[in-house]
Amino acid sequence: MNGNRSGHNESAKLDRQDQVSAALIGIGKLFKAVRFYPPGHPALESACKETRSLLAPLLRQGNLILTIRKTGFYWQEEPVASEVPVLRDLAFYFFARLVHRLLFLPELTTRGLEAFARCAIGEPAEIQRAGGLQELLLQQHVTGLFLNEIDLQTVQARREQILIEQGLDPEELDKHPFELPPEPPSTADTENILSPEVLLENLTATQLDPAELLRQLENENSDQRYRLLCQKLVAILPENLHEPDLTTPRKALLLLARHGAEKARSNNQRRTCLGALDKLGSPELLQFFTNALCDKHQHSVGRDNIIEVLTVLQEKAAVALVNRLASEDNSQVRKLLSEALVKLGNCAVPTLVERLADNRWYITRNAVAILGRIENRKTAIHIRPYLDHRDYRVRREALRALGRIGGPVALKGLQQLIDNRDRELCPPAIVALGAMQNEAAVDPLLRLLGSFDPLLKSLDLKRGAIKALGAIGSPQAAPLLIKVLKRKRFWKRNHYNKLRSSAAQALGNIATEGSLAALEAASKDSSPLVAHVTREALEKISARTKNEP
């Protein structure tokens, strides 16, 4: 008999352990819901009720006292589901907020639970500045939950004080102990008297999976049902973030973005879509997507899906990515973040432009590099001043970015570097001007090529200018290039021949009468290098002429 009773007690204890574990998981979900939904939102109210119902069988037997350590929760000195990662994380969350003991009283209400969750999601430093989490609960007049209190008499005294402040009689309330509200009638009992919209509103998250929700949203015409379906989608989507490739969140966000832009849809449905996207752009979800993107175990399909999701969330996603980029030490992760920002495109521009003024050179450089790859010409006016930045690495990146972006502002900035003969940046500026293939760059390049330099100290710069002029292909450059090709010198002959061969190569892209005649004459030049390059230029012109219609 004693053995049976002992076994029964042990079984009951195990059942209680499971109930405690389920209730704590419910509290963790409630914390997420409080972050995700505004006060009064149906999904938040549902989460509060669900958490209270999980605590109900435990509180029917009296107070529930839990001890919190850094590694997990303890009930009656026994660890509670210590192998469950979610509970370990939740315990550490409480531990960081200096909560070492939780006391739940039977009178705990859903309002008290919501107040508890809303207070607990604050940053640890903010909570401590406010006097601690227990002080915040007292300010909210929560009487069903106490923290770090060991003396039950103290708890009772505080409870009575709060009730009196609220104009309630503690003795009268104690005569009528807290009871759970009656269970709502089942859907089957009310199916004949409730409208389809109300029935949909009463569905739990598990009764409509995301795939079914998306299918119904695609074909829904009723504005009211459409709104309710979107509410359900917003409520359950965070629960489907465990997928390795995040296919469901991607499909959901792309559908909402598409519907929000479809003019054929009603204004109400479009507004509903935009509202849903705004809620799904919460800091918590953005942080999740950003972490998933940076996870070294994430495969390429998953990363592509995440970037599509972030593209839908636009400016909010850009802020999250730029913030992570500013604090990230791993070069591979920075590369992933940069690629994602480039794919976000113009919606990332405002946030990146703000970061240009950061006093950390590497943050500025990264922002300049990404803006250059986005290639929005309106950003050139913001990037140009960084050609004079104190750090050479930023100046070099600004030059590259302007070369990519092009346009009048970029052109003027690069021309200035050439006119000033900037020792560090003039060579790459010449290359950038050639790559832009803008005829407005011909004049500064010709000025450089024609500058007085008898000792050929600027040989490399001049060869670079000739190459850039050839890339632009403007007939305006032909006379000076012909002059260089014909110029022969006995002193420093090899240097001049290199310059002449570069001119011949550039003239291969400028087929004027004068350039053709000069190339024909130079094809028999005494310099093997000049003659060889000249013949190649003539062959290039001949091939191009044959291919022209």
Residue pairs with C-beta under 8 A, 6 or more apart in sequence:
13 76
13 78
16 58
16 75
17 75
17 78
17 80
17 81
19 54
19 57
19 58
20 58
20 64
20 66
20 73
20 75
20 80
21 80
21 81
21 84
21 87
22 54
23 51
23 54
23 55
23 58
23 64
24 66
24 73
24 80
24 81
24 87
24 90
25 84
25 86
25 87
26 50
26 51
26 54
26 55
27 51
27 90
27 113
27 117
28 86
28 87
28 89
28 90
29 47
29 50
29 51
30 47
30 48
30 51
30 113
30 114
30 117
31 90
31 93
31 117
31 120
31 121
32 238
32 284
33 43
33 44
33 47
33 48
33 117
34 44
34 47
34 114
34 117
34 118
34 121
35 121
35 282
35 283
35 284
36 43
36 44
36 238
36 279
36 282
36 284
36 285
37 43
37 44
37 47
37 279
38 44
39 114
39 118
42 201
42 231
43 231
43 234
43 235
44 114
45 110
46 204
46 235
48 110
48 111
48 113
48 114
49 110
51 110
51 113
52 108
52 109
52 110
52 113
52 180
53 180
55 64
55 104
55 108
56 180
58 64
58 104
59 104
59 105
59 106
59 108
59 178
60 106
62 106
63 103
63 104
63 105
63 106
63 152
64 75
64 102
64 103
64 104
65 75
65 101
65 102
65 103
65 104
66 73
66 74
66 75
66 80
66 101
66 102
66 104
67 73
67 74
67 75
67 77
67 100
67 101
68 74
68 91
68 94
68 95
68 99
68 100
68 101
68 102
69 91
69 95
69 100
70 91
70 92
70 95
71 82
71 88
71 91
71 92
72 79
72 80
72 81
72 82
72 87
72 88
72 91
73 79
73 80
73 81
73 87
73 90
73 91
74 80
80 87
81 87
82 88
93 120
94 100
94 102
94 120
96 124
97 120
97 124
97 127
97 133
98 124
98 127
98 128
98 132
98 133
98 148
99 120
99 133
99 147
99 148
100 148
101 147
101 148
101 149
101 150
102 145
102 147
103 145
103 146
103 147
103 149
103 155
104 144
104 145
105 143
105 144
105 145
105 146
105 155
105 159
106 144
106 177
106 178
107 143
107 144
107 173
107 177
107 178
108 144
108 145
108 178
109 144
109 178
112 140
112 142
112 143
112 144
112 145
113 145
115 137
115 140
115 142
116 137
116 142
116 145
119 127
119 133
119 136
119 137
119 140
120 127
120 133
122 130
122 136
127 133
127 136
130 136
132 147
133 147
134 146
134 147
134 148
134 149
137 145
137 146
137 147
138 158
138 162
141 162
141 165
141 166
142 162
143 159
143 162
143 163
144 178
146 155
146 158
146 159
149 155
149 158
159 170
160 170
163 169
163 170
163 173
164 170
187 199
187 202
187 203
191 199
194 202
196 225
197 222
197 224
197 225
197 228
200 225
200 228
200 229
200 232
201 228
203 232
205 232
205 235
205 236
205 239
208 216
208 232
208 236
209 236
210 233
210 236
210 237
210 240
210 248
210 251
210 252
211 248
213 229
213 232
213 233
213 236
213 252
214 233
214 251
214 252
214 255
216 225
216 229
217 226
217 229
217 230
217 233
217 255
217 259
218 255
220 226
220 229
223 266
223 268
223 269
223 272
226 268
226 269
226 272
227 268
227 269
227 272
230 256
230 272
230 273
230 275
230 276
231 276
233 252
233 256
233 276
234 276
234 279
234 280
237 248
237 249
237 252
237 280
238 285
240 248
240 249
241 249
241 288
241 292
243 249
244 299
244 302
245 299
245 301
245 302
245 305
246 289
246 292
246 302
246 305
246 306
246 309
247 305
249 305
249 309
250 305
250 306
250 308
250 309
252 280
253 277
253 280
253 308
253 309
253 312
253 313
254 308
254 309
254 312
256 273
256 276
256 277
256 280
256 312
257 273
257 277
257 312
259 265
259 269
259 270
259 273
260 270
260 273
260 274
260 277
261 270
262 270
277 312
277 313
280 313
281 313
281 316
281 317
283 320
286 313
286 316
286 317
286 320
287 320
289 306
289 309
289 310
289 317
289 320
290 310
290 320
290 321
290 324
290 337
292 298
292 302
292 306
293 303
293 306
293 307
293 310
293 336
293 337
293 340
294 324
294 328
294 333
294 336
294 337
296 332
298 306
303 336
306 340
307 339
307 340
307 343
307 344
309 317
310 317
310 320
310 321
310 340
310 344
311 317
311 343
311 344
311 345
311 347
314 344
314 347
315 347
315 348
315 350
315 351
317 344
317 347
318 341
318 344
318 347
318 348
318 350
318 351
318 352
319 351
321 337
321 340
321 341
321 344
321 348
322 341
322 348
322 351
322 352
322 355
322 367
324 337
325 334
325 337
325 338
325 341
325 363
325 366
326 355
326 358
326 360
326 363
328 334
328 337
334 366
338 366
338 369
338 370
338 373
341 348
341 352
341 370
341 374
342 370
342 373
342 374
345 374
345 376
346 374
346 376
348 370
348 374
349 371
349 374
349 376
349 378
349 379
352 367
352 370
352 371
352 374
352 379
353 367
353 371
353 379
353 382
355 363
355 364
355 366
355 367
356 364
356 367
356 368
356 382
356 383
356 386
357 364
358 364
358 367
361 389
361 390
361 391
361 393
361 394
362 393
364 386
364 389
364 391
364 394
365 391
365 393
365 394
365 397
368 383
368 386
368 394
368 397
368 398
368 401
369 397
369 400
369 401
371 379
371 382
371 383
371 401
371 405
372 383
372 397
372 400
372 401
372 402
372 403
372 404
372 405
373 401
373 404
375 404
375 405
375 406
376 405
377 405
377 406
377 407
377 409
377 410
379 405
380 402
380 405
380 407
380 409
380 410
380 413
381 409
383 398
383 401
383 402
383 405
383 410
384 398
384 402
384 409
384 410
384 412
384 413
386 394
386 395
386 397
386 398
387 395
387 398
387 399
387 402
387 413
387 416
387 417
387 425
388 395
389 395
389 398
392 424
395 424
395 425
396 424
396 425
396 428
399 414
399 417
399 425
399 428
399 429
399 432
400 428
400 432
402 409
402 410
402 413
402 414
402 432
403 410
403 414
403 428
403 429
403 431
403 432
403 433
403 435
403 436
406 436
406 438
408 440
410 436
411 433
411 436
411 438
411 440
411 441
414 429
414 432
414 433
414 436
414 441
415 433
415 441
415 444
417 425
417 426
417 429
418 426
418 429
418 430
418 433
418 444
418 445
418 447
418 448
419 444
419 447
420 426
421 448
421 458
421 461
422 429
426 461
427 460
427 461
427 464
430 445
430 448
430 461
430 464
430 465
430 467
430 468
431 464
431 467
431 468
433 441
433 444
433 445
433 468
433 472
434 441
434 467
434 468
434 469
434 470
434 471
434 472
435 471
437 471
437 472
437 473
438 472
439 472
439 474
439 476
441 468
441 472
442 469
442 472
442 474
442 476
442 477
445 465
445 468
445 469
445 472
445 477
446 465
446 469
446 476
446 477
446 480
448 458
448 461
448 462
448 465
449 462
449 465
449 466
449 469
449 480
449 484
450 480
451 458
453 462
455 492
456 462
456 492
456 495
456 496
456 499
459 495
459 498
459 499
462 499
463 498
463 499
463 502
466 481
466 484
466 499
466 502
466 503
466 505
466 506
467 502
467 505
467 506
469 477
469 481
469 506
470 481
470 505
470 506
470 507
470 508
470 509
470 510
471 509
473 509
473 510
474 510
475 510
475 512
477 506
477 510
478 507
478 510
478 512
478 514
478 515
479 514
481 503
481 506
481 507
481 510
481 515
482 503
482 507
482 514
482 515
482 518
484 499
484 500
484 503
485 500
485 503
485 504
485 507
485 518
485 519
485 522
485 530
485 534
486 518
486 521
486 522
487 496
487 499
487 500
488 496
488 500
489 496
493 527
497 527
497 529
497 530
498 529
500 522
500 525
500 527
500 530
501 527
501 529
501 530
501 532
501 533
501 534
504 519
504 522
504 530
504 533
504 534
504 537
505 533
505 536
505 537
507 515
507 518
507 519
507 537
508 519
508 536
508 537
508 538
508 540
508 541
509 540
511 541
511 544
511 545
516 538
516 541
519 534
519 537
519 538
519 541
520 538
522 530
522 531
522 534
523 531
523 534
523 535
523 538
524 531
525 531
525 534
